[in-house]
Amino acid sequence: MPKPVLLDEWHVTFRIPENLPAAEVRAVRRVLNSKPFTAAVRRAVSQEVRRRPALKLVRVPVSQ
């Protein structure tokens, strides 16, 4: 099987207000670092890729 080649790369940026209280910043970070959130993002990306026949051979690793 041929070696995969990087075709495109996307980055997702999460921005918060600079004056957000520390407790809320910690709450946001907990969600972003949680296994359920990561799993949900992986599922969402996977679902969208599977919906498009042109992407059937594309592999999309999701990492943090």
CHARMM internal coordinates of N, CA and C (Angstrom, degrees):
IC EDIT
DIST 1 N 1 CA 1.4623
DIST 1 CA 1 C 1.5251
ANGL 1 N 1 CA 1 C 108.64
DIST 1 C 2 N 1.3393
ANGL 1 CA 1 C 2 N 117.80
DIHE 1 N 1 CA 1 C 2 N 135.53
DIST 2 N 2 CA 1.4665
ANGL 1 C 2 N 2 CA 120.69
DIHE 1 CA 1 C 2 N 2 CA -179.44
DIST 2 CA 2 C 1.5261
ANGL 2 N 2 CA 2 C 112.29
DIHE 1 C 2 N 2 CA 2 C -64.76
DIST 2 C 3 N 1.3052
ANGL 2 CA 2 C 3 N 115.54
DIHE 2 N 2 CA 2 C 3 N 150.37
DIST 3 N 3 CA 1.4610
ANGL 2 C 3 N 3 CA 121.66
DIHE 2 CA 2 C 3 N 3 CA 178.23
DIST 3 CA 3 C 1.5341
ANGL 3 N 3 CA 3 C 109.64
DIHE 2 C 3 N 3 CA 3 C -69.07
DIST 3 C 4 N 1.3374
ANGL 3 CA 3 C 4 N 118.17
DIHE 3 N 3 CA 3 C 4 N 134.49
DIST 4 N 4 CA 1.4682
ANGL 3 C 4 N 4 CA 120.16
DIHE 3 CA 3 C 4 N 4 CA 178.33
DIST 4 CA 4 C 1.5340
ANGL 4 N 4 CA 4 C 111.12
DIHE 3 C 4 N 4 CA 4 C -65.88
DIST 4 C 5 N 1.3088
ANGL 4 CA 4 C 5 N 115.37
DIHE 4 N 4 CA 4 C 5 N 149.41
DIST 5 N 5 CA 1.4547
ANGL 4 C 5 N 5 CA 122.48
DIHE 4 CA 4 C 5 N 5 CA 179.06
DIST 5 CA 5 C 1.5291
ANGL 5 N 5 CA 5 C 108.39
DIHE 4 C 5 N 5 CA 5 C -121.03
DIST 5 C 6 N 1.3182
ANGL 5 CA 5 C 6 N 116.62
DIHE 5 N 5 CA 5 C 6 N 136.09
DIST 6 N 6 CA 1.4627
ANGL 5 C 6 N 6 CA 120.57
DIHE 5 CA 5 C 6 N 6 CA 177.97
DIST 6 CA 6 C 1.5303
ANGL 6 N 6 CA 6 C 109.50
DIHE 5 C 6 N 6 CA 6 C -67.65
DIST 6 C 7 N 1.3103
ANGL 6 CA 6 C 7 N 116.62
DIHE 6 N 6 CA 6 C 7 N 121.22
DIST 7 N 7 CA 1.4604
ANGL 6 C 7 N 7 CA 121.49
DIHE 6 CA 6 C 7 N 7 CA 179.99
DIST 7 CA 7 C 1.5256
ANGL 7 N 7 CA 7 C 110.94
DIHE 6 C 7 N 7 CA 7 C -99.13
DIST 7 C 8 N 1.3156
ANGL 7 CA 7 C 8 N 116.19
DIHE 7 N 7 CA 7 C 8 N -42.50
DIST 8 N 8 CA 1.4568
ANGL 7 C 8 N 8 CA 120.53
DIHE 7 CA 7 C 8 N 8 CA -177.59
DIST 8 CA 8 C 1.5209
ANGL 8 N 8 CA 8 C 108.41
DIHE 7 C 8 N 8 CA 8 C -155.67
DIST 8 C 9 N 1.3030
ANGL 8 CA 8 C 9 N 115.68
DIHE 8 N 8 CA 8 C 9 N 158.13
DIST 9 N 9 CA 1.4604
ANGL 8 C 9 N 9 CA 120.58
DIHE 8 CA 8 C 9 N 9 CA 179.50
DIST 9 CA 9 C 1.5188
ANGL 9 N 9 CA 9 C 107.98
DIHE 8 C 9 N 9 CA 9 C -141.97
DIST 9 C 10 N 1.3161
ANGL 9 CA 9 C 10 N 116.59
DIHE 9 N 9 CA 9 C 10 N 134.03
DIST 10 N 10 CA 1.4526
ANGL 9 C 10 N 10 CA 122.03
DIHE 9 CA 9 C 10 N 10 CA 179.01
DIST 10 CA 10 C 1.5193
ANGL 10 N 10 CA 10 C 108.43
DIHE 9 C 10 N 10 CA 10 C -117.46
DIST 10 C 11 N 1.3042
ANGL 10 CA 10 C 11 N 115.94
DIHE 10 N 10 CA 10 C 11 N 148.52
DIST 11 N 11 CA 1.4629
ANGL 10 C 11 N 11 CA 122.06
DIHE 10 CA 10 C 11 N 11 CA 175.39
DIST 11 CA 11 C 1.5222
ANGL 11 N 11 CA 11 C 107.60
DIHE 10 C 11 N 11 CA 11 C -125.75
DIST 11 C 12 N 1.3048
ANGL 11 CA 11 C 12 N 115.96
DIHE 11 N 11 CA 11 C 12 N 142.17
DIST 12 N 12 CA 1.4678
ANGL 11 C 12 N 12 CA 121.07
DIHE 11 CA 11 C 12 N 12 CA 176.92
DIST 12 CA 12 C 1.5198
ANGL 12 N 12 CA 12 C 106.86
DIHE 11 C 12 N 12 CA 12 C -112.04
DIST 12 C 13 N 1.3109
ANGL 12 CA 12 C 13 N 116.51
DIHE 12 N 12 CA 12 C 13 N 129.63
DIST 13 N 13 CA 1.4592
ANGL 12 C 13 N 13 CA 121.69
DIHE 12 CA 12 C 13 N 13 CA -178.78
DIST 13 CA 13 C 1.5226
ANGL 13 N 13 CA 13 C 109.28
DIHE 12 C 13 N 13 CA 13 C -113.61
DIST 13 C 14 N 1.2991
ANGL 13 CA 13 C 14 N 116.01
DIHE 13 N 13 CA 13 C 14 N 130.12
DIST 14 N 14 CA 1.4593
ANGL 13 C 14 N 14 CA 121.57
DIHE 13 CA 13 C 14 N 14 CA 176.66
DIST 14 CA 14 C 1.5184
ANGL 14 N 14 CA 14 C 107.34
DIHE 13 C 14 N 14 CA 14 C -105.11
DIST 14 C 15 N 1.3146
ANGL 14 CA 14 C 15 N 116.45
DIHE 14 N 14 CA 14 C 15 N 121.17
DIST 15 N 15 CA 1.4659
ANGL 14 C 15 N 15 CA 121.36
DIHE 14 CA 14 C 15 N 15 CA -179.91
DIST 15 CA 15 C 1.5290
ANGL 15 N 15 CA 15 C 109.35
DIHE 14 C 15 N 15 CA 15 C -115.82
DIST 15 C 16 N 1.3152
ANGL 15 CA 15 C 16 N 115.01
DIHE 15 N 15 CA 15 C 16 N 142.59
DIST 16 N 16 CA 1.4634
ANGL 15 C 16 N 16 CA 121.23
DIHE 15 CA 15 C 16 N 16 CA 177.57
DIST 16 CA 16 C 1.5286
ANGL 16 N 16 CA 16 C 107.84
DIHE 15 C 16 N 16 CA 16 C -126.37
DIST 16 C 17 N 1.3253
ANGL 16 CA 16 C 17 N 117.11
DIHE 16 N 16 CA 16 C 17 N 159.14
DIST 17 N 17 CA 1.4653
ANGL 16 C 17 N 17 CA 119.33
DIHE 16 CA 16 C 17 N 17 CA 176.76
DIST 17 CA 17 C 1.5289
ANGL 17 N 17 CA 17 C 110.20
DIHE 16 C 17 N 17 CA 17 C -61.48
DIST 17 C 18 N 1.3268
ANGL 17 CA 17 C 18 N 116.85
DIHE 17 N 17 CA 17 C 18 N 140.57
DIST 18 N 18 CA 1.4616
ANGL 17 C 18 N 18 CA 119.87
DIHE 17 CA 17 C 18 N 18 CA -177.22
DIST 18 CA 18 C 1.5254
ANGL 18 N 18 CA 18 C 112.72
DIHE 17 C 18 N 18 CA 18 C -66.31
DIST 18 C 19 N 1.3063
ANGL 18 CA 18 C 19 N 117.92
DIHE 18 N 18 CA 18 C 19 N -21.37
DIST 19 N 19 CA 1.4643
ANGL 18 C 19 N 19 CA 120.87
DIHE 18 CA 18 C 19 N 19 CA -179.04
DIST 19 CA 19 C 1.5302
ANGL 19 N 19 CA 19 C 112.49
DIHE 18 C 19 N 19 CA 19 C -99.41
DIST 19 C 20 N 1.3044
ANGL 19 CA 19 C 20 N 117.93
DIHE 19 N 19 CA 19 C 20 N 16.75
DIST 20 N 20 CA 1.4678
ANGL 19 C 20 N 20 CA 121.24
DIHE 19 CA 19 C 20 N 20 CA 179.24
DIST 20 CA 20 C 1.5238
ANGL 20 N 20 CA 20 C 109.25
DIHE 19 C 20 N 20 CA 20 C -65.05
DIST 20 C 21 N 1.3220
ANGL 20 CA 20 C 21 N 117.35
DIHE 20 N 20 CA 20 C 21 N 132.41
DIST 21 N 21 CA 1.4681
ANGL 20 C 21 N 21 CA 119.82
DIHE 20 CA 20 C 21 N 21 CA 179.55
DIST 21 CA 21 C 1.5415
ANGL 21 N 21 CA 21 C 111.18
DIHE 20 C 21 N 21 CA 21 C -58.83
DIST 21 C 22 N 1.3187
ANGL 21 CA 21 C 22 N 115.36
DIHE 21 N 21 CA 21 C 22 N 148.01
DIST 22 N 22 CA 1.4659
ANGL 21 C 22 N 22 CA 121.95
DIHE 21 CA 21 C 22 N 22 CA -176.36
DIST 22 CA 22 C 1.5205
ANGL 22 N 22 CA 22 C 112.27
DIHE 21 C 22 N 22 CA 22 C -54.43
DIST 22 C 23 N 1.3136
ANGL 22 CA 22 C 23 N 117.67
DIHE 22 N 22 CA 22 C 23 N -38.77
DIST 23 N 23 CA 1.4674
ANGL 22 C 23 N 23 CA 120.34
DIHE 22 CA 22 C 23 N 23 CA -179.58
DIST 23 CA 23 C 1.5262
ANGL 23 N 23 CA 23 C 111.13
DIHE 22 C 23 N 23 CA 23 C -63.09
DIST 23 C 24 N 1.3260
ANGL 23 CA 23 C 24 N 116.66
DIHE 23 N 23 CA 23 C 24 N -38.13
DIST 24 N 24 CA 1.4644
ANGL 23 C 24 N 24 CA 120.31
DIHE 23 CA 23 C 24 N 24 CA 179.09
DIST 24 CA 24 C 1.5235
ANGL 24 N 24 CA 24 C 110.95
DIHE 23 C 24 N 24 CA 24 C -72.68
DIST 24 C 25 N 1.3158
ANGL 24 CA 24 C 25 N 116.74
DIHE 24 N 24 CA 24 C 25 N -35.40
DIST 25 N 25 CA 1.4594
ANGL 24 C 25 N 25 CA 120.30
DIHE 24 CA 24 C 25 N 25 CA 175.86
DIST 25 CA 25 C 1.5301
ANGL 25 N 25 CA 25 C 109.31
DIHE 24 C 25 N 25 CA 25 C -61.86
DIST 25 C 26 N 1.3205
ANGL 25 CA 25 C 26 N 117.02
DIHE 25 N 25 CA 25 C 26 N -44.33
DIST 26 N 26 CA 1.4753
ANGL 25 C 26 N 26 CA 120.85
DIHE 25 CA 25 C 26 N 26 CA 178.47
DIST 26 CA 26 C 1.5237
ANGL 26 N 26 CA 26 C 110.65
DIHE 25 C 26 N 26 CA 26 C -62.41
DIST 26 C 27 N 1.3277
ANGL 26 CA 26 C 27 N 116.72
DIHE 26 N 26 CA 26 C 27 N -38.84
DIST 27 N 27 CA 1.4693
ANGL 26 C 27 N 27 CA 120.34
DIHE 26 CA 26 C 27 N 27 CA 179.79
DIST 27 CA 27 C 1.5302
ANGL 27 N 27 CA 27 C 110.35
DIHE 26 C 27 N 27 CA 27 C -64.79
DIST 27 C 28 N 1.3282
ANGL 27 CA 27 C 28 N 116.72
DIHE 27 N 27 CA 27 C 28 N -43.18
DIST 28 N 28 CA 1.4676
ANGL 27 C 28 N 28 CA 120.63
DIHE 27 CA 27 C 28 N 28 CA 178.05
DIST 28 CA 28 C 1.5251
ANGL 28 N 28 CA 28 C 109.90
DIHE 27 C 28 N 28 CA 28 C -62.02
DIST 28 C 29 N 1.3251
ANGL 28 CA 28 C 29 N 116.19
DIHE 28 N 28 CA 28 C 29 N -47.31
DIST 29 N 29 CA 1.4651
ANGL 28 C 29 N 29 CA 120.40
DIHE 28 CA 28 C 29 N 29 CA -179.37
DIST 29 CA 29 C 1.5308
ANGL 29 N 29 CA 29 C 111.34
DIHE 28 C 29 N 29 CA 29 C -60.52
DIST 29 C 30 N 1.3438
ANGL 29 CA 29 C 30 N 116.82
DIHE 29 N 29 CA 29 C 30 N -39.94
DIST 30 N 30 CA 1.4761
ANGL 29 C 30 N 30 CA 120.00
DIHE 29 CA 29 C 30 N 30 CA 178.10
DIST 30 CA 30 C 1.5171
ANGL 30 N 30 CA 30 C 110.74
DIHE 29 C 30 N 30 CA 30 C -59.22
DIST 30 C 31 N 1.3314
ANGL 30 CA 30 C 31 N 116.45
DIHE 30 N 30 CA 30 C 31 N -43.90
DIST 31 N 31 CA 1.4670
ANGL 30 C 31 N 31 CA 120.01
DIHE 30 CA 30 C 31 N 31 CA 179.61
DIST 31 CA 31 C 1.5268
ANGL 31 N 31 CA 31 C 110.09
DIHE 30 C 31 N 31 CA 31 C -64.35
DIST 31 C 32 N 1.3327
ANGL 31 CA 31 C 32 N 117.18
DIHE 31 N 31 CA 31 C 32 N -48.88
DIST 32 N 32 CA 1.4622
ANGL 31 C 32 N 32 CA 120.67
DIHE 31 CA 31 C 32 N 32 CA -177.45
DIST 32 CA 32 C 1.5226
ANGL 32 N 32 CA 32 C 112.60
DIHE 31 C 32 N 32 CA 32 C -61.93
DIST 32 C 33 N 1.3164
ANGL 32 CA 32 C 33 N 117.26
DIHE 32 N 32 CA 32 C 33 N -31.40
DIST 33 N 33 CA 1.4674
ANGL 32 C 33 N 33 CA 121.34
DIHE 32 CA 32 C 33 N 33 CA -179.30
DIST 33 CA 33 C 1.5245
ANGL 33 N 33 CA 33 C 113.43
DIHE 32 C 33 N 33 CA 33 C -92.28
DIST 33 C 34 N 1.3125
ANGL 33 CA 33 C 34 N 117.02
DIHE 33 N 33 CA 33 C 34 N -0.52
DIST 34 N 34 CA 1.4637
ANGL 33 C 34 N 34 CA 119.75
DIHE 33 CA 33 C 34 N 34 CA -175.45
DIST 34 CA 34 C 1.5341
ANGL 34 N 34 CA 34 C 111.65
DIHE 33 C 34 N 34 CA 34 C -78.22
DIST 34 C 35 N 1.3092
ANGL 34 CA 34 C 35 N 115.21
DIHE 34 N 34 CA 34 C 35 N 147.93
DIST 35 N 35 CA 1.4645
ANGL 34 C 35 N 35 CA 120.59
DIHE 34 CA 34 C 35 N 35 CA 177.48
DIST 35 CA 35 C 1.5297
ANGL 35 N 35 CA 35 C 111.70
DIHE 34 C 35 N 35 CA 35 C -62.49
DIST 35 C 36 N 1.3353
ANGL 35 CA 35 C 36 N 119.39
DIHE 35 N 35 CA 35 C 36 N -41.20
DIST 36 N 36 CA 1.4684
ANGL 35 C 36 N 36 CA 118.46
DIHE 35 CA 35 C 36 N 36 CA 178.88
DIST 36 CA 36 C 1.5329
ANGL 36 N 36 CA 36 C 113.10
DIHE 35 C 36 N 36 CA 36 C -61.46
DIST 36 C 37 N 1.3293
ANGL 36 CA 36 C 37 N 117.53
DIHE 36 N 36 CA 36 C 37 N -38.97
DIST 37 N 37 CA 1.4600
ANGL 36 C 37 N 37 CA 119.80
DIHE 36 CA 36 C 37 N 37 CA 179.41
DIST 37 CA 37 C 1.5263
ANGL 37 N 37 CA 37 C 110.27
DIHE 36 C 37 N 37 CA 37 C -67.04
DIST 37 C 38 N 1.3283
ANGL 37 CA 37 C 38 N 116.32
DIHE 37 N 37 CA 37 C 38 N -46.27
DIST 38 N 38 CA 1.4662
ANGL 37 C 38 N 38 CA 120.51
DIHE 37 CA 37 C 38 N 38 CA 178.54
DIST 38 CA 38 C 1.5191
ANGL 38 N 38 CA 38 C 110.62
DIHE 37 C 38 N 38 CA 38 C -58.77
DIST 38 C 39 N 1.3250
ANGL 38 CA 38 C 39 N 116.75
DIHE 38 N 38 CA 38 C 39 N -43.80
DIST 39 N 39 CA 1.4655
ANGL 38 C 39 N 39 CA 120.80
DIHE 38 CA 38 C 39 N 39 CA 179.03
DIST 39 CA 39 C 1.5299
ANGL 39 N 39 CA 39 C 110.92
DIHE 38 C 39 N 39 CA 39 C -62.83
DIST 39 C 40 N 1.3261
ANGL 39 CA 39 C 40 N 116.99
DIHE 39 N 39 CA 39 C 40 N -39.85
DIST 40 N 40 CA 1.4660
ANGL 39 C 40 N 40 CA 120.51
DIHE 39 CA 39 C 40 N 40 CA 179.71
DIST 40 CA 40 C 1.5297
ANGL 40 N 40 CA 40 C 111.05
DIHE 39 C 40 N 40 CA 40 C -65.47
DIST 40 C 41 N 1.3262
ANGL 40 CA 40 C 41 N 116.98
DIHE 40 N 40 CA 40 C 41 N -39.65
DIST 41 N 41 CA 1.4695
ANGL 40 C 41 N 41 CA 120.11
DIHE 40 CA 40 C 41 N 41 CA 178.06
DIST 41 CA 41 C 1.5326
ANGL 41 N 41 CA 41 C 109.62
DIHE 40 C 41 N 41 CA 41 C -65.12
DIST 41 C 42 N 1.3289
ANGL 41 CA 41 C 42 N 116.97
DIHE 41 N 41 CA 41 C 42 N -43.49
DIST 42 N 42 CA 1.4702
ANGL 41 C 42 N 42 CA 120.61
DIHE 41 CA 41 C 42 N 42 CA 178.36
DIST 42 CA 42 C 1.5302
ANGL 42 N 42 CA 42 C 110.81
DIHE 41 C 42 N 42 CA 42 C -59.79
DIST 42 C 43 N 1.3382
ANGL 42 CA 42 C 43 N 116.46
DIHE 42 N 42 CA 42 C 43 N -44.69
DIST 43 N 43 CA 1.4683
ANGL 42 C 43 N 43 CA 120.53
DIHE 42 CA 42 C 43 N 43 CA 179.29
DIST 43 CA 43 C 1.5115
ANGL 43 N 43 CA 43 C 111.20
DIHE 42 C 43 N 43 CA 43 C -62.07
DIST 43 C 44 N 1.3260
ANGL 43 CA 43 C 44 N 116.76
DIHE 43 N 43 CA 43 C 44 N -44.18
DIST 44 N 44 CA 1.4644
ANGL 43 C 44 N 44 CA 120.62
DIHE 43 CA 43 C 44 N 44 CA -178.27
DIST 44 CA 44 C 1.5260
ANGL 44 N 44 CA 44 C 111.13
DIHE 43 C 44 N 44 CA 44 C -62.85
DIST 44 C 45 N 1.3151
ANGL 44 CA 44 C 45 N 117.09
DIHE 44 N 44 CA 44 C 45 N -44.13
DIST 45 N 45 CA 1.4666
ANGL 44 C 45 N 45 CA 120.45
DIHE 44 CA 44 C 45 N 45 CA 178.94
DIST 45 CA 45 C 1.5158
ANGL 45 N 45 CA 45 C 109.56
DIHE 44 C 45 N 45 CA 45 C -64.67
DIST 45 C 46 N 1.3118
ANGL 45 CA 45 C 46 N 116.64
DIHE 45 N 45 CA 45 C 46 N -45.55
DIST 46 N 46 CA 1.4620
ANGL 45 C 46 N 46 CA 121.43
DIHE 45 CA 45 C 46 N 46 CA -179.77
DIST 46 CA 46 C 1.5292
ANGL 46 N 46 CA 46 C 111.51
DIHE 45 C 46 N 46 CA 46 C -59.76
DIST 46 C 47 N 1.3242
ANGL 46 CA 46 C 47 N 116.92
DIHE 46 N 46 CA 46 C 47 N -44.05
DIST 47 N 47 CA 1.4690
ANGL 46 C 47 N 47 CA 120.73
DIHE 46 CA 46 C 47 N 47 CA 178.79
DIST 47 CA 47 C 1.5200
ANGL 47 N 47 CA 47 C 111.42
DIHE 46 C 47 N 47 CA 47 C -60.64
DIST 47 C 48 N 1.3070
ANGL 47 CA 47 C 48 N 116.67
DIHE 47 N 47 CA 47 C 48 N -44.26
DIST 48 N 48 CA 1.4623
ANGL 47 C 48 N 48 CA 119.76
DIHE 47 CA 47 C 48 N 48 CA -178.78
DIST 48 CA 48 C 1.5253
ANGL 48 N 48 CA 48 C 111.59
DIHE 47 C 48 N 48 CA 48 C -66.54
DIST 48 C 49 N 1.3066
ANGL 48 CA 48 C 49 N 117.21
DIHE 48 N 48 CA 48 C 49 N -39.45
DIST 49 N 49 CA 1.4675
ANGL 48 C 49 N 49 CA 120.19
DIHE 48 CA 48 C 49 N 49 CA 178.79
DIST 49 CA 49 C 1.5317
ANGL 49 N 49 CA 49 C 109.85
DIHE 48 C 49 N 49 CA 49 C -65.85
DIST 49 C 50 N 1.3307
ANGL 49 CA 49 C 50 N 117.09
DIHE 49 N 49 CA 49 C 50 N -42.83
DIST 50 N 50 CA 1.4711
ANGL 49 C 50 N 50 CA 120.94
DIHE 49 CA 49 C 50 N 50 CA -179.30
DIST 50 CA 50 C 1.5192
ANGL 50 N 50 CA 50 C 112.57
DIHE 49 C 50 N 50 CA 50 C -65.63
DIST 50 C 51 N 1.3203
ANGL 50 CA 50 C 51 N 117.97
DIHE 50 N 50 CA 50 C 51 N -27.14
DIST 51 N 51 CA 1.4747
ANGL 50 C 51 N 51 CA 121.68
DIHE 50 CA 50 C 51 N 51 CA -178.87
DIST 51 CA 51 C 1.5244
ANGL 51 N 51 CA 51 C 112.65
DIHE 50 C 51 N 51 CA 51 C -71.52
DIST 51 C 52 N 1.2997
ANGL 51 CA 51 C 52 N 117.27
DIHE 51 N 51 CA 51 C 52 N -14.19
DIST 52 N 52 CA 1.4596
ANGL 51 C 52 N 52 CA 120.72
DIHE 51 CA 51 C 52 N 52 CA -174.72
DIST 52 CA 52 C 1.5257
ANGL 52 N 52 CA 52 C 110.91
DIHE 51 C 52 N 52 CA 52 C -114.40
DIST 52 C 53 N 1.3276
ANGL 52 CA 52 C 53 N 116.50
DIHE 52 N 52 CA 52 C 53 N 107.19
DIST 53 N 53 CA 1.4686
ANGL 52 C 53 N 53 CA 121.17
DIHE 52 CA 52 C 53 N 53 CA -176.38
DIST 53 CA 53 C 1.5308
ANGL 53 N 53 CA 53 C 114.14
DIHE 52 C 53 N 53 CA 53 C -54.40
DIST 53 C 54 N 1.3104
ANGL 53 CA 53 C 54 N 117.97
DIHE 53 N 53 CA 53 C 54 N -32.91
DIST 54 N 54 CA 1.4686
ANGL 53 C 54 N 54 CA 120.21
DIHE 53 CA 53 C 54 N 54 CA -179.27
DIST 54 CA 54 C 1.5319
ANGL 54 N 54 CA 54 C 111.84
DIHE 53 C 54 N 54 CA 54 C -64.91
DIST 54 C 55 N 1.3260
ANGL 54 CA 54 C 55 N 116.70
DIHE 54 N 54 CA 54 C 55 N -17.84
DIST 55 N 55 CA 1.4657
ANGL 54 C 55 N 55 CA 120.73
DIHE 54 CA 54 C 55 N 55 CA -178.29
DIST 55 CA 55 C 1.5248
ANGL 55 N 55 CA 55 C 112.99
DIHE 54 C 55 N 55 CA 55 C -100.07
DIST 55 C 56 N 1.3279
ANGL 55 CA 55 C 56 N 117.74
DIHE 55 N 55 CA 55 C 56 N 11.84
DIST 56 N 56 CA 1.4680
ANGL 55 C 56 N 56 CA 119.89
DIHE 55 CA 55 C 56 N 56 CA -173.71
DIST 56 CA 56 C 1.5230
ANGL 56 N 56 CA 56 C 113.85
DIHE 55 C 56 N 56 CA 56 C -60.10
DIST 56 C 57 N 1.3098
ANGL 56 CA 56 C 57 N 118.93
DIHE 56 N 56 CA 56 C 57 N -26.32
DIST 57 N 57 CA 1.4670
ANGL 56 C 57 N 57 CA 121.35
DIHE 56 CA 56 C 57 N 57 CA 179.34
DIST 57 CA 57 C 1.5281
ANGL 57 N 57 CA 57 C 113.26
DIHE 56 C 57 N 57 CA 57 C -97.37
DIST 57 C 58 N 1.3118
ANGL 57 CA 57 C 58 N 116.45
DIHE 57 N 57 CA 57 C 58 N -2.75
DIST 58 N 58 CA 1.4632
ANGL 57 C 58 N 58 CA 121.00
DIHE 57 CA 57 C 58 N 58 CA -177.60
DIST 58 CA 58 C 1.5263
ANGL 58 N 58 CA 58 C 110.21
DIHE 57 C 58 N 58 CA 58 C -80.47
DIST 58 C 59 N 1.3281
ANGL 58 CA 58 C 59 N 116.52
DIHE 58 N 58 CA 58 C 59 N 135.85
DIST 59 N 59 CA 1.4579
ANGL 58 C 59 N 59 CA 122.08
DIHE 58 CA 58 C 59 N 59 CA 174.29
DIST 59 CA 59 C 1.5252
ANGL 59 N 59 CA 59 C 106.91
DIHE 58 C 59 N 59 CA 59 C -107.34
DIST 59 C 60 N 1.3149
ANGL 59 CA 59 C 60 N 115.34
DIHE 59 N 59 CA 59 C 60 N 130.72
DIST 60 N 60 CA 1.4716
ANGL 59 C 60 N 60 CA 120.31
DIHE 59 CA 59 C 60 N 60 CA -175.69
DIST 60 CA 60 C 1.5250
ANGL 60 N 60 CA 60 C 109.94
DIHE 59 C 60 N 60 CA 60 C -125.58
DIST 60 C 61 N 1.3162
ANGL 60 CA 60 C 61 N 116.72
DIHE 60 N 60 CA 60 C 61 N 91.33
DIST 61 N 61 CA 1.4668
ANGL 60 C 61 N 61 CA 118.34
DIHE 60 CA 60 C 61 N 61 CA 174.71
DIST 61 CA 61 C 1.5354
ANGL 61 N 61 CA 61 C 109.40
DIHE 60 C 61 N 61 CA 61 C -72.85
DIST 61 C 62 N 1.3103
ANGL 61 CA 61 C 62 N 116.67
DIHE 61 N 61 CA 61 C 62 N 140.71
DIST 62 N 62 CA 1.4596
ANGL 61 C 62 N 62 CA 121.23
DIHE 61 CA 61 C 62 N 62 CA 177.12
DIST 62 CA 62 C 1.5201
ANGL 62 N 62 CA 62 C 106.23
DIHE 61 C 62 N 62 CA 62 C -115.32
DIST 62 C 63 N 1.3223
ANGL 62 CA 62 C 63 N 116.64
DIHE 62 N 62 CA 62 C 63 N 123.24
DIST 63 N 63 CA 1.4531
ANGL 62 C 63 N 63 CA 120.37
DIHE 62 CA 62 C 63 N 63 CA 179.80
DIST 63 CA 63 C 1.5286
ANGL 63 N 63 CA 63 C 109.59
DIHE 62 C 63 N 63 CA 63 C -136.51
DIST 63 C 64 N 1.2982
ANGL 63 CA 63 C 64 N 114.63
DIHE 63 N 63 CA 63 C 64 N 163.89
DIST 64 N 64 CA 1.4601
ANGL 63 C 64 N 64 CA 120.00
DIHE 63 CA 63 C 64 N 64 CA -179.06
DIST 64 CA 64 C 1.5128
ANGL 64 N 64 CA 64 C 109.07
DIHE 63 C 64 N 64 CA 64 C -107.02
END
COOR INIT
IC SEED 1 N 1 CA 1 C
IC BUILD
